[in-house]
Amino acid sequence: MTEASASDGRVLFDIDRDTRIATVTLNNPSQRNSYDQAMRDELARYLDIVVDDDDITVVLLRGAEGVFSTGANMNNAYGWYGEGRNGSGDNPAPDKRRPSQRRRLTVDRKTFGFYHEFLGFPKVTVGEISGFALGGGFEMA
């Protein structure tokens, strides 16, 4: 029985109440299940749901279509740090400058916090690792 799913379907969440297992699937196979900040936040939200549900005893974490995860999607690396814009009117141009050091450190601290909390996750977590597990995908594996 599916309890919830990401609004764009790139992270899927399912709870089997009979077996007491929650399954979280990274579902971005066209990008080899790489994730952006929105996907990571969605994953964290689902893990919070699991922590708060005493009837769930195990979490299965996997990637769709034979690849676990190639980690953070670096195609828009600065997008992780915010959507700075220049230009004006209805047609703003992307900001080509690096984000400030303060902004980068704030985002990086949040990212490291996610992995730190994941390492101390209080439920049995089983990684179904197939294909690539690179970068942040390796960290989760």
N, CA, C and O atoms as CSV, one atom per row, in Angstrom:
chain,resi,resn,atom,element,x,y,z
A,1,MET,N,N,0.846,-1.178,0.000
A,1,MET,CA,C,0.000,0.000,0.000
A,1,MET,C,C,0.887,1.236,0.000
A,1,MET,O,O,1.728,1.391,0.886
A,2,THR,N,N,0.718,2.094,-0.956
A,2,THR,CA,C,1.508,3.313,-1.021
A,2,THR,C,C,0.904,4.352,-0.093
A,2,THR,O,O,-0.272,4.698,-0.204
A,3,GLU,N,N,1.725,4.843,0.822
A,3,GLU,CA,C,1.280,5.843,1.788
A,3,GLU,C,C,1.432,7.256,1.234
A,3,GLU,O,O,0.589,8.121,1.472
A,4,ALA,N,N,2.510,7.477,0.498
A,4,ALA,CA,C,2.774,8.815,-0.030
A,4,ALA,C,C,3.779,8.688,-1.155
A,4,ALA,O,O,4.504,7.697,-1.234
A,5,SER,N,N,3.828,9.665,-2.013
A,5,SER,CA,C,4.865,9.695,-3.047
A,5,SER,C,C,5.228,11.148,-3.321
A,5,SER,O,O,4.428,12.062,-3.122
A,6,ALA,N,N,6.461,11.329,-3.785
A,6,ALA,CA,C,6.925,12.685,-4.073
A,6,ALA,C,C,6.027,13.318,-5.121
A,6,ALA,O,O,5.489,12.636,-5.993
A,7,SER,N,N,5.877,14.607,-5.023
A,7,SER,CA,C,4.979,15.291,-5.945
A,7,SER,C,C,5.397,15.098,-7.396
A,7,SER,O,O,4.546,15.073,-8.285
A,8,ASP,N,N,6.691,14.961,-7.646
A,8,ASP,CA,C,7.121,14.764,-9.028
A,8,ASP,C,C,7.510,13.314,-9.308
A,8,ASP,O,O,7.944,13.005,-10.418
A,9,GLY,N,N,7.366,12.419,-8.336
A,9,GLY,CA,C,7.606,10.995,-8.529
A,9,GLY,C,C,9.056,10.570,-8.543
A,9,GLY,O,O,9.343,9.419,-8.869
A,10,ARG,N,N,9.995,11.458,-8.199
A,10,ARG,CA,C,11.406,11.084,-8.228
A,10,ARG,C,C,11.876,10.400,-6.952
A,10,ARG,O,O,12.976,9.848,-6.914
A,11,VAL,N,N,11.056,10.433,-5.909
A,11,VAL,CA,C,11.300,9.651,-4.702
A,11,VAL,C,C,9.971,8.997,-4.363
A,11,VAL,O,O,8.959,9.675,-4.190
A,12,LEU,N,N,9.982,7.683,-4.269
A,12,LEU,CA,C,8.760,6.936,-3.981
A,12,LEU,C,C,8.824,6.390,-2.566
A,12,LEU,O,O,9.897,6.048,-2.069
A,13,PHE,N,N,7.681,6.313,-1.927
A,13,PHE,CA,C,7.604,5.859,-0.539
A,13,PHE,C,C,6.426,4.915,-0.413
A,13,PHE,O,O,5.310,5.230,-0.824
A,14,ASP,N,N,6.693,3.748,0.163
A,14,ASP,CA,C,5.660,2.740,0.307
A,14,ASP,C,C,5.825,2.073,1.669
A,14,ASP,O,O,6.945,1.814,2.110
A,15,ILE,N,N,4.715,1.799,2.325
A,15,ILE,CA,C,4.739,1.071,3.590
A,15,ILE,C,C,3.898,-0.182,3.439
A,15,ILE,O,O,2.733,-0.129,3.045
A,16,ASP,N,N,4.512,-1.307,3.760
A,16,ASP,CA,C,3.783,-2.571,3.820
A,16,ASP,C,C,3.494,-2.818,5.292
A,16,ASP,O,O,4.377,-3.220,6.049
A,17,ARG,N,N,2.266,-2.577,5.688
A,17,ARG,CA,C,1.883,-2.688,7.104
A,17,ARG,C,C,1.945,-4.129,7.604
A,17,ARG,O,O,2.162,-4.359,8.794
A,18,ASP,N,N,1.755,-5.107,6.707
A,18,ASP,CA,C,1.807,-6.511,7.124
A,18,ASP,C,C,3.229,-6.923,7.526
A,18,ASP,O,O,3.414,-7.625,8.521
A,19,THR,N,N,4.222,-6.490,6.759
A,19,THR,CA,C,5.606,-6.857,7.056
A,19,THR,C,C,6.317,-5.808,7.900
A,19,THR,O,O,7.414,-6.046,8.404
A,20,ARG,N,N,5.685,-4.642,8.054
A,20,ARG,CA,C,6.241,-3.525,8.830
A,20,ARG,C,C,7.503,-2.958,8.191
A,20,ARG,O,O,8.417,-2.502,8.878
A,21,ILE,N,N,7.533,-2.998,6.847
A,21,ILE,CA,C,8.684,-2.512,6.080
A,21,ILE,C,C,8.274,-1.299,5.255
A,21,ILE,O,O,7.265,-1.318,4.549
A,22,ALA,N,N,9.081,-0.243,5.361
A,22,ALA,CA,C,8.910,0.930,4.495
A,22,ALA,C,C,9.958,0.838,3.396
A,22,ALA,O,O,11.107,0.480,3.655
A,23,THR,N,N,9.563,1.161,2.178
A,23,THR,CA,C,10.488,1.158,1.051
A,23,THR,C,C,10.578,2.576,0.493
A,23,THR,O,O,9.566,3.207,0.188
A,24,VAL,N,N,11.805,3.058,0.367
A,24,VAL,CA,C,12.066,4.362,-0.238
A,24,VAL,C,C,12.885,4.102,-1.497
A,24,VAL,O,O,13.946,3.479,-1.447
A,25,THR,N,N,12.377,4.589,-2.623
A,25,THR,CA,C,13.028,4.345,-3.906
A,25,THR,C,C,13.411,5.663,-4.554
A,25,THR,O,O,12.564,6.532,-4.763
A,26,LEU,N,N,14.698,5.807,-4.870
A,26,LEU,CA,C,15.143,6.935,-5.687
A,26,LEU,C,C,14.729,6.609,-7.108
A,26,LEU,O,O,15.167,5.606,-7.671
A,27,ASN,N,N,13.891,7.448,-7.689
A,27,ASN,CA,C,13.252,7.142,-8.964
A,27,ASN,C,C,13.561,8.224,-9.999
A,27,ASN,O,O,12.676,8.945,-10.460
A,28,ASN,N,N,14.827,8.310,-10.342
A,28,ASN,CA,C,15.276,9.270,-11.344
A,28,ASN,C,C,16.208,8.537,-12.320
A,28,ASN,O,O,17.353,8.944,-12.511
A,29,PRO,N,N,15.705,7.441,-12.942
A,29,PRO,CA,C,16.592,6.583,-13.729
A,29,PRO,C,C,17.222,7.266,-14.938
A,29,PRO,O,O,18.306,6.867,-15.363
A,30,SER,N,N,16.584,8.270,-15.497
A,30,SER,CA,C,17.190,8.947,-16.650
A,30,SER,C,C,18.485,9.664,-16.257
A,30,SER,O,O,19.323,9.953,-17.111
A,31,GLN,N,N,18.644,9.948,-14.959
A,31,GLN,CA,C,19.857,10.575,-14.432
A,31,GLN,C,C,20.606,9.605,-13.513
A,31,GLN,O,O,21.370,10.023,-12.643
A,32,ARG,N,N,20.377,8.306,-13.719
A,32,ARG,CA,C,20.981,7.237,-12.906
A,32,ARG,C,C,20.755,7.461,-11.419
A,32,ARG,O,O,21.639,7.247,-10.590
A,33,ASN,N,N,19.546,7.897,-11.112
A,33,ASN,CA,C,19.088,8.123,-9.742
A,33,ASN,C,C,19.947,9.113,-8.972
A,33,ASN,O,O,20.055,9.039,-7.748
A,34,SER,N,N,20.564,10.049,-9.711
A,34,SER,CA,C,21.215,11.162,-9.027
A,34,SER,C,C,20.099,12.009,-8.424
A,34,SER,O,O,18.948,11.946,-8.857
A,35,TYR,N,N,20.454,12.793,-7.429
A,35,TYR,CA,C,19.426,13.559,-6.733
A,35,TYR,C,C,19.840,15.015,-6.619
A,35,TYR,O,O,21.020,15.365,-6.630
A,36,ASP,N,N,18.819,15.841,-6.511
A,36,ASP,CA,C,19.038,17.258,-6.261
A,36,ASP,C,C,18.559,17.551,-4.844
A,36,ASP,O,O,18.165,16.644,-4.112
A,37,GLN,N,N,18.596,18.801,-4.473
A,37,GLN,CA,C,18.226,19.167,-3.100
A,37,GLN,C,C,16.784,18.795,-2.798
A,37,GLN,O,O,16.489,18.343,-1.692
A,38,ALA,N,N,15.889,18.972,-3.742
A,38,ALA,CA,C,14.475,18.645,-3.504
A,38,ALA,C,C,14.301,17.147,-3.246
A,38,ALA,O,O,13.520,16.753,-2.380
A,39,MET,N,N,15.022,16.316,-3.992
A,39,MET,CA,C,14.925,14.872,-3.774
A,39,MET,C,C,15.512,14.487,-2.422
A,39,MET,O,O,14.939,13.669,-1.702
A,40,ARG,N,N,16.651,15.075,-2.078
A,40,ARG,CA,C,17.259,14.776,-0.777
A,40,ARG,C,C,16.334,15.195,0.363
A,40,ARG,O,O,16.201,14.475,1.352
A,41,ASP,N,N,15.702,16.347,0.227
A,41,ASP,CA,C,14.771,16.809,1.251
A,41,ASP,C,C,13.564,15.883,1.353
A,41,ASP,O,O,13.067,15.625,2.450
A,42,GLU,N,N,13.092,15.382,0.210
A,42,GLU,CA,C,11.960,14.449,0.194
A,42,GLU,C,C,12.354,13.135,0.877
A,42,GLU,O,O,11.579,12.581,1.655
A,43,LEU,N,N,13.545,12.648,0.586
A,43,LEU,CA,C,14.048,11.441,1.233
A,43,LEU,C,C,14.108,11.641,2.744
A,43,LEU,O,O,13.681,10.770,3.502
A,44,ALA,N,N,14.628,12.768,3.179
A,44,ALA,CA,C,14.711,13.068,4.612
A,44,ALA,C,C,13.313,13.126,5.233
A,44,ALA,O,O,13.114,12.657,6.353
A,45,ARG,N,N,12.360,13.690,4.521
A,45,ARG,CA,C,10.990,13.776,5.038
A,45,ARG,C,C,10.405,12.376,5.235
A,45,ARG,O,O,9.754,12.114,6.246
A,46,TYR,N,N,10.633,11.482,4.278
A,46,TYR,CA,C,10.135,10.119,4.410
A,46,TYR,C,C,10.817,9.385,5.560
A,46,TYR,O,O,10.170,8.624,6.279
A,47,LEU,N,N,12.109,9.606,5.737
A,47,LEU,CA,C,12.804,8.973,6.854
A,47,LEU,C,C,12.266,9.486,8.185
A,47,LEU,O,O,12.184,8.729,9.153
A,48,ASP,N,N,11.901,10.766,8.241
A,48,ASP,CA,C,11.277,11.310,9.458
A,48,ASP,C,C,9.941,10.626,9.744
A,48,ASP,O,O,9.614,10.359,10.900
A,49,ILE,N,N,9.177,10.344,8.701
A,49,ILE,CA,C,7.903,9.632,8.872
A,49,ILE,C,C,8.158,8.255,9.467
A,49,ILE,O,O,7.443,7.823,10.372
A,50,VAL,N,N,9.175,7.566,8.960
A,50,VAL,CA,C,9.513,6.229,9.450
A,50,VAL,C,C,9.912,6.277,10.918
A,50,VAL,O,O,9.471,5.442,11.707
A,51,VAL,N,N,10.738,7.242,11.289
A,51,VAL,CA,C,11.191,7.359,12.679
A,51,VAL,C,C,10.008,7.532,13.621
A,51,VAL,O,O,10.001,6.977,14.720
A,52,ASP,N,N,9.018,8.291,13.201
A,52,ASP,CA,C,7.871,8.584,14.059
A,52,ASP,C,C,6.825,7.483,14.087
A,52,ASP,O,O,5.863,7.579,14.849
A,53,ASP,N,N,6.982,6.441,13.282
A,53,ASP,CA,C,5.998,5.368,13.202
A,53,ASP,C,C,6.562,4.110,13.859
A,53,ASP,O,O,7.390,3.415,13.270
A,54,ASP,N,N,6.112,3.818,15.082
A,54,ASP,CA,C,6.621,2.669,15.817
A,54,ASP,C,C,6.236,1.336,15.194
A,54,ASP,O,O,6.812,0.307,15.546
A,55,ASP,N,N,5.282,1.333,14.282
A,55,ASP,CA,C,4.879,0.091,13.626
A,55,ASP,C,C,5.817,-0.292,12.482
A,55,ASP,O,O,5.766,-1.424,12.001
A,56,ILE,N,N,6.666,0.624,12.044
A,56,ILE,CA,C,7.638,0.319,10.997
A,56,ILE,C,C,8.938,-0.085,11.683
A,56,ILE,O,O,9.455,0.643,12.531
A,57,THR,N,N,9.463,-1.256,11.309
A,57,THR,CA,C,10.689,-1.731,11.936
A,57,THR,C,C,11.886,-1.733,10.998
A,57,THR,O,O,13.028,-1.729,11.458
A,58,VAL,N,N,11.645,-1.740,9.685
A,58,VAL,CA,C,12.730,-1.839,8.705
A,58,VAL,C,C,12.473,-0.853,7.567
A,58,VAL,O,O,11.331,-0.625,7.167
A,59,VAL,N,N,13.557,-0.278,7.058
A,59,VAL,CA,C,13.493,0.573,5.880
A,59,VAL,C,C,14.347,-0.063,4.792
A,59,VAL,O,O,15.503,-0.415,5.026
A,60,LEU,N,N,13.780,-0.205,3.617
A,60,LEU,CA,C,14.512,-0.670,2.440
A,60,LEU,C,C,14.750,0.547,1.561
A,60,LEU,O,O,13.804,1.203,1.126
A,61,LEU,N,N,16.002,0.843,1.304
A,61,LEU,CA,C,16.373,1.983,0.467
A,61,LEU,C,C,16.957,1.432,-0.820
A,61,LEU,O,O,17.883,0.621,-0.798
A,62,ARG,N,N,16.406,1.883,-1.951
A,62,ARG,CA,C,16.866,1.364,-3.237
A,62,ARG,C,C,16.743,2.406,-4.328
A,62,ARG,O,O,16.139,3.464,-4.147
A,63,GLY,N,N,17.331,2.078,-5.465
A,63,GLY,CA,C,17.225,2.920,-6.647
A,63,GLY,C,C,16.422,2.198,-7.709
A,63,GLY,O,O,16.378,0.969,-7.740
A,64,ALA,N,N,15.795,2.956,-8.567
A,64,ALA,CA,C,14.965,2.389,-9.640
A,64,ALA,C,C,15.830,1.916,-10.803
A,64,ALA,O,O,16.905,2.458,-11.062
A,65,GLU,N,N,15.351,0.920,-11.477
A,65,GLU,CA,C,15.885,0.429,-12.747
A,65,GLU,C,C,17.364,0.049,-12.702
A,65,GLU,O,O,18.131,0.402,-13.597
A,66,GLY,N,N,17.756,-0.675,-11.649
A,66,GLY,CA,C,19.075,-1.291,-11.625
A,66,GLY,C,C,20.250,-0.414,-11.256
A,66,GLY,O,O,21.395,-0.852,-11.367
A,67,VAL,N,N,20.007,0.807,-10.822
A,67,VAL,CA,C,21.084,1.687,-10.369
A,67,VAL,C,C,20.677,2.241,-9.012
A,67,VAL,O,O,19.575,2.767,-8.858
A,68,PHE,N,N,21.570,2.122,-8.021
A,68,PHE,CA,C,21.247,2.678,-6.708
A,68,PHE,C,C,21.225,4.202,-6.799
A,68,PHE,O,O,20.151,4.802,-6.756
A,69,SER,N,N,22.389,4.837,-6.926
A,69,SER,CA,C,22.434,6.294,-7.083
A,69,SER,C,C,23.839,6.733,-7.455
A,69,SER,O,O,24.824,6.229,-6.917
A,70,THR,N,N,23.918,7.666,-8.370
A,70,THR,CA,C,25.207,8.263,-8.721
A,70,THR,C,C,25.463,9.527,-7.907
A,70,THR,O,O,26.351,10.311,-8.244
A,71,GLY,N,N,24.696,9.731,-6.842
A,71,GLY,CA,C,24.939,10.846,-5.929
A,71,GLY,C,C,24.274,12.128,-6.388
A,71,GLY,O,O,23.299,12.123,-7.139
A,72,ALA,N,N,24.833,13.219,-5.914
A,72,ALA,CA,C,24.260,14.530,-6.211
A,72,ALA,C,C,24.373,14.839,-7.698
A,72,ALA,O,O,25.407,14.595,-8.320
A,73,ASN,N,N,23.296,15.379,-8.254
A,73,ASN,CA,C,23.285,15.793,-9.655
A,73,ASN,C,C,24.092,17.081,-9.769
A,73,ASN,O,O,23.681,18.131,-9.275
A,74,MET,N,N,25.229,16.987,-10.415
A,74,MET,CA,C,26.133,18.135,-10.506
A,74,MET,C,C,25.928,18.946,-11.777
A,74,MET,O,O,26.692,19.875,-12.037
A,75,ASN,N,N,24.911,18.618,-12.578
A,75,ASN,CA,C,24.638,19.397,-13.782
A,75,ASN,C,C,24.328,20.844,-13.451
A,75,ASN,O,O,24.597,21.742,-14.249
A,76,ASN,N,N,23.772,21.068,-12.290
A,76,ASN,CA,C,23.463,22.429,-11.846
A,76,ASN,C,C,24.000,22.593,-10.430
A,76,ASN,O,O,23.249,22.875,-9.496
A,77,ALA,N,N,25.319,22.410,-10.286
A,77,ALA,CA,C,25.925,22.384,-8.959
A,77,ALA,C,C,25.583,23.633,-8.154
A,77,ALA,O,O,25.272,23.527,-6.968
A,78,TYR,N,N,25.632,24.805,-8.766
A,78,TYR,CA,C,25.340,26.014,-8.005
A,78,TYR,C,C,23.862,26.145,-7.681
A,78,TYR,O,O,23.491,26.926,-6.805
A,79,GLY,N,N,23.014,25.397,-8.371
A,79,GLY,CA,C,21.597,25.402,-8.049
A,79,GLY,C,C,21.329,24.922,-6.637
A,79,GLY,O,O,20.311,25.277,-6.044
A,80,TRP,N,N,22.239,24.110,-6.087
A,80,TRP,CA,C,22.093,23.658,-4.700
A,80,TRP,C,C,22.181,24.838,-3.743
A,80,TRP,O,O,21.653,24.783,-2.632
A,81,TYR,N,N,22.846,25.900,-4.173
A,81,TYR,CA,C,23.102,27.031,-3.291
A,81,TYR,C,C,22.111,28.165,-3.460
A,81,TYR,O,O,22.276,29.221,-2.849
A,82,GLY,N,N,21.099,27.973,-4.265
A,82,GLY,CA,C,20.096,29.008,-4.457
A,82,GLY,C,C,20.068,29.467,-5.889
A,82,GLY,O,O,21.023,29.280,-6.642
A,83,GLU,N,N,18.984,30.057,-6.246
A,83,GLU,CA,C,18.757,30.458,-7.626
A,83,GLU,C,C,19.024,31.942,-7.772
A,83,GLU,O,O,18.102,32.722,-8.011
A,84,GLY,N,N,20.301,32.343,-7.627
A,84,GLY,CA,C,20.650,33.736,-7.844
A,84,GLY,C,C,20.394,34.136,-9.282
A,84,GLY,O,O,20.610,33.333,-10.190
A,85,ARG,N,N,19.946,35.345,-9.509
A,85,ARG,CA,C,19.632,35.808,-10.875
A,85,ARG,C,C,20.178,37.207,-11.080
A,85,ARG,O,O,20.231,38.013,-10.151
A,86,ASN,N,N,20.584,37.482,-12.315
A,86,ASN,CA,C,20.830,38.867,-12.752
A,86,ASN,C,C,19.834,39.145,-13.854
A,86,ASN,O,O,18.989,38.315,-14.190
A,87,GLY,N,N,19.952,40.281,-14.377
A,87,GLY,CA,C,19.028,40.660,-15.441
A,87,GLY,C,C,17.829,41.349,-14.851
A,87,GLY,O,O,17.768,41.631,-13.654
A,88,SER,N,N,16.870,41.616,-15.722
A,88,SER,CA,C,15.707,42.340,-15.242
A,88,SER,C,C,14.482,41.906,-16.013
A,88,SER,O,O,14.568,41.174,-16.999
A,89,GLY,N,N,13.357,42.367,-15.549
A,89,GLY,CA,C,12.108,42.127,-16.261
A,89,GLY,C,C,11.689,40.666,-16.227
A,89,GLY,O,O,11.970,39.938,-15.275
A,90,ASP,N,N,11.015,40.263,-17.282
A,90,ASP,CA,C,10.483,38.911,-17.356
A,90,ASP,C,C,11.513,37.881,-17.796
A,90,ASP,O,O,11.223,36.685,-17.813
A,91,ASN,N,N,12.708,38.329,-18.150
A,91,ASN,CA,C,13.697,37.430,-18.709
A,91,ASN,C,C,15.006,37.500,-17.922
A,91,ASN,O,O,16.022,37.924,-18.473
A,92,PRO,N,N,15.010,37.088,-16.627
A,92,PRO,CA,C,16.248,37.180,-15.860
A,92,PRO,C,C,17.264,36.157,-16.360
A,92,PRO,O,O,16.907,35.042,-16.741
A,93,ALA,N,N,18.527,36.553,-16.352
A,93,ALA,CA,C,19.607,35.657,-16.769
A,93,ALA,C,C,20.153,34.933,-15.541
A,93,ALA,O,O,20.179,35.507,-14.452
A,94,PRO,N,N,20.590,33.684,-15.697
A,94,PRO,CA,C,21.193,32.985,-14.567
A,94,PRO,C,C,22.423,33.728,-14.070
A,94,PRO,O,O,23.177,34.299,-14.857
A,95,ASP,N,N,22.616,33.714,-12.768
A,95,ASP,CA,C,23.777,34.331,-12.151
A,95,ASP,C,C,24.969,33.396,-12.335
A,95,ASP,O,O,24.938,32.262,-11.857
A,96,LYS,N,N,26.010,33.848,-13.014
A,96,LYS,CA,C,27.175,33.018,-13.307
A,96,LYS,C,C,28.220,33.091,-12.198
A,96,LYS,O,O,29.203,32.350,-12.231
A,97,ARG,N,N,28.027,33.959,-11.231
A,97,ARG,CA,C,29.003,34.088,-10.152
A,97,ARG,C,C,28.861,32.928,-9.167
A,97,ARG,O,O,27.790,32.339,-9.022
A,98,ARG,N,N,29.963,32.619,-8.499
A,98,ARG,CA,C,29.914,31.615,-7.438
A,98,ARG,C,C,29.097,32.159,-6.285
A,98,ARG,O,O,29.138,33.357,-6.004
A,99,PRO,N,N,28.354,31.288,-5.614
A,99,PRO,CA,C,27.648,31.742,-4.415
A,99,PRO,C,C,28.660,32.167,-3.347
A,99,PRO,O,O,29.815,31.744,-3.375
A,100,SER,N,N,28.228,32.983,-2.431
A,100,SER,CA,C,29.140,33.432,-1.383
A,100,SER,C,C,29.608,32.245,-0.546
A,100,SER,O,O,28.958,31.200,-0.502
A,101,GLN,N,N,30.733,32.427,0.107
A,101,GLN,CA,C,31.257,31.362,0.961
A,101,GLN,C,C,30.259,31.036,2.075
A,101,GLN,O,O,30.070,29.869,2.416
A,102,ARG,N,N,29.634,32.041,2.628
A,102,ARG,CA,C,28.652,31.817,3.691
A,102,ARG,C,C,27.504,30.945,3.184
A,102,ARG,O,O,27.078,30.015,3.868
A,103,ARG,N,N,27.008,31.244,1.993
A,103,ARG,CA,C,25.905,30.455,1.436
A,103,ARG,C,C,26.347,29.017,1.167
A,103,ARG,O,O,25.616,28.075,1.473
A,104,ARG,N,N,27.540,28.846,0.597
A,104,ARG,CA,C,28.036,27.488,0.322
A,104,ARG,C,C,28.200,26.698,1.604
A,104,ARG,O,O,27.825,25.527,1.651
A,105,LEU,N,N,28.752,27.307,2.648
A,105,LEU,CA,C,28.954,26.603,3.919
A,105,LEU,C,C,27.626,26.246,4.582
A,105,LEU,O,O,27.501,25.182,5.189
A,106,THR,N,N,26.642,27.121,4.470
A,106,THR,CA,C,25.323,26.834,5.037
A,106,THR,C,C,24.699,25.617,4.369
A,106,THR,O,O,24.185,24.727,5.047
A,107,VAL,N,N,24.742,25.579,3.048
A,107,VAL,CA,C,24.180,24.447,2.315
A,107,VAL,C,C,24.985,23.184,2.602
A,107,VAL,O,O,24.407,22.119,2.817
A,108,ASP,N,N,26.311,23.292,2.607
A,108,ASP,CA,C,27.149,22.125,2.874
A,108,ASP,C,C,26.900,21.585,4.281
A,108,ASP,O,O,26.895,20.370,4.476
A,109,ARG,N,N,26.697,22.445,5.245
A,109,ARG,CA,C,26.414,22.003,6.612
A,109,ARG,C,C,25.102,21.222,6.647
A,109,ARG,O,O,25.000,20.214,7.346
A,110,LYS,N,N,24.114,21.674,5.911
A,110,LYS,CA,C,22.836,20.955,5.851
A,110,LYS,C,C,23.022,19.588,5.193
A,110,LYS,O,O,22.443,18.598,5.639
A,111,THR,N,N,23.829,19.536,4.131
A,111,THR,CA,C,24.106,18.274,3.449
A,111,THR,C,C,24.822,17.309,4.377
A,111,THR,O,O,24.437,16.144,4.481
A,112,PHE,N,N,25.863,17.783,5.053
A,112,PHE,CA,C,26.591,16.913,5.979
A,112,PHE,C,C,25.683,16.473,7.120
A,112,PHE,O,O,25.796,15.348,7.607
A,113,GLY,N,N,24.784,17.354,7.545
A,113,GLY,CA,C,23.824,16.997,8.590
A,113,GLY,C,C,22.921,15.857,8.159
A,113,GLY,O,O,22.605,14.974,8.956
A,114,PHE,N,N,22.501,15.872,6.886
A,114,PHE,CA,C,21.668,14.788,6.370
A,114,PHE,C,C,22.405,13.455,6.483
A,114,PHE,O,O,21.847,12.480,6.986
A,115,TYR,N,N,23.663,13.408,6.016
A,115,TYR,CA,C,24.419,12.152,6.067
A,115,TYR,C,C,24.701,11.740,7.509
A,115,TYR,O,O,24.661,10.552,7.829
A,116,HIS,N,N,24.986,12.705,8.382
A,116,HIS,CA,C,25.240,12.393,9.788
A,116,HIS,C,C,24.003,11.768,10.434
A,116,HIS,O,O,24.110,10.764,11.138
A,117,GLU,N,N,22.836,12.355,10.197
A,117,GLU,CA,C,21.603,11.798,10.758
A,117,GLU,C,C,21.287,10.448,10.142
A,117,GLU,O,O,20.762,9.562,10.817
A,118,PHE,N,N,21.603,10.286,8.869
A,118,PHE,CA,C,21.363,9.008,8.210
A,118,PHE,C,C,22.221,7.912,8.839
A,118,PHE,O,O,21.755,6.787,9.020
A,119,LEU,N,N,23.479,8.238,9.173
A,119,LEU,CA,C,24.352,7.254,9.817
A,119,LEU,C,C,23.815,6.813,11.166
A,119,LEU,O,O,23.997,5.658,11.553
A,120,GLY,N,N,23.163,7.701,11.882
A,120,GLY,CA,C,22.610,7.370,13.189
A,120,GLY,C,C,21.137,7.021,13.147
A,120,GLY,O,O,20.458,7.088,14.171
A,121,PHE,N,N,20.629,6.651,11.983
A,121,PHE,CA,C,19.199,6.379,11.825
A,121,PHE,C,C,18.792,5.240,12.749
A,121,PHE,O,O,19.446,4.196,12.752
A,122,PRO,N,N,17.735,5.409,13.529
A,122,PRO,CA,C,17.401,4.452,14.591
A,122,PRO,C,C,16.639,3.201,14.162
A,122,PRO,O,O,16.298,2.378,15.012
A,123,LYS,N,N,16.368,3.039,12.896
A,123,LYS,CA,C,15.656,1.841,12.431
A,123,LYS,C,C,16.608,0.988,11.597
A,123,LYS,O,O,17.578,1.490,11.029
A,124,VAL,N,N,16.315,-0.304,11.534
A,124,VAL,CA,C,17.094,-1.182,10.669
A,124,VAL,C,C,16.925,-0.684,9.238
A,124,VAL,O,O,15.805,-0.531,8.751
A,125,THR,N,N,18.041,-0.436,8.577
A,125,THR,CA,C,18.011,0.090,7.212
A,125,THR,C,C,18.779,-0.862,6.309
A,125,THR,O,O,19.938,-1.184,6.569
A,126,VAL,N,N,18.131,-1.301,5.264
A,126,VAL,CA,C,18.735,-2.218,4.310
A,126,VAL,C,C,18.864,-1.486,2.989
A,126,VAL,O,O,17.878,-0.995,2.438
A,127,GLY,N,N,20.088,-1.416,2.486
A,127,GLY,CA,C,20.320,-0.810,1.184
A,127,GLY,C,C,20.309,-1.886,0.120
A,127,GLY,O,O,21.092,-2.833,0.170
A,128,GLU,N,N,19.425,-1.736,-0.834
A,128,GLU,CA,C,19.396,-2.649,-1.987
A,128,GLU,C,C,20.284,-2.010,-3.048
A,128,GLU,O,O,19.826,-1.221,-3.874
A,129,ILE,N,N,21.558,-2.369,-3.005
A,129,ILE,CA,C,22.548,-1.704,-3.839
A,129,ILE,C,C,22.758,-2.513,-5.111
A,129,ILE,O,O,23.173,-3.671,-5.065
A,130,SER,N,N,22.469,-1.895,-6.232
A,130,SER,CA,C,22.734,-2.511,-7.532
A,130,SER,C,C,23.251,-1.419,-8.441
A,130,SER,O,O,22.926,-0.245,-8.265
A,131,GLY,N,N,24.049,-1.805,-9.405
A,131,GLY,CA,C,24.595,-0.805,-10.323
A,131,GLY,C,C,25.498,0.163,-9.591
A,131,GLY,O,O,26.269,-0.236,-8.718
A,132,PHE,N,N,25.407,1.426,-9.939
A,132,PHE,CA,C,26.291,2.454,-9.376
A,132,PHE,C,C,25.846,2.893,-7.988
A,132,PHE,O,O,24.654,2.996,-7.700
A,133,ALA,N,N,26.835,3.148,-7.138
A,133,ALA,CA,C,26.633,3.810,-5.845
A,133,ALA,C,C,27.835,4.758,-5.717
A,133,ALA,O,O,28.863,4.402,-5.140
A,134,LEU,N,N,27.685,5.956,-6.261
A,134,LEU,CA,C,28.784,6.906,-6.342
A,134,LEU,C,C,28.472,8.168,-5.546
A,134,LEU,O,O,27.305,8.495,-5.329
A,135,GLY,N,N,29.502,8.871,-5.116
A,135,GLY,CA,C,29.312,10.133,-4.416
A,135,GLY,C,C,28.394,9.971,-3.220
A,135,GLY,O,O,28.613,9.116,-2.362
A,136,GLY,N,N,27.363,10.803,-3.176
A,136,GLY,CA,C,26.381,10.715,-2.092
A,136,GLY,C,C,25.635,9.393,-2.073
A,136,GLY,O,O,25.177,8.954,-1.018
A,137,GLY,N,N,25.510,8.760,-3.226
A,137,GLY,CA,C,24.909,7.426,-3.277
A,137,GLY,C,C,25.770,6.427,-2.530
A,137,GLY,O,O,25.251,5.542,-1.850
A,138,PHE,N,N,27.089,6.563,-2.652
A,138,PHE,CA,C,28.017,5.720,-1.904
A,138,PHE,C,C,27.902,6.018,-0.422
A,138,PHE,O,O,27.925,5.099,0.397
A,139,GLU,N,N,27.778,7.292,-0.063
A,139,GLU,CA,C,27.636,7.676,1.344
A,139,GLU,C,C,26.409,7.007,1.953
A,139,GLU,O,O,26.475,6.500,3.073
A,140,MET,N,N,25.302,7.000,1.238
A,140,MET,CA,C,24.098,6.344,1.750
A,140,MET,C,C,24.260,4.826,1.802
A,140,MET,O,O,23.789,4.173,2.734
A,141,ALA,N,N,24.937,4.270,0.783
A,141,ALA,CA,C,25.130,2.807,0.755
A,141,ALA,C,C,25.972,2.386,1.941
A,141,ALA,O,O,26.255,1.199,2.108
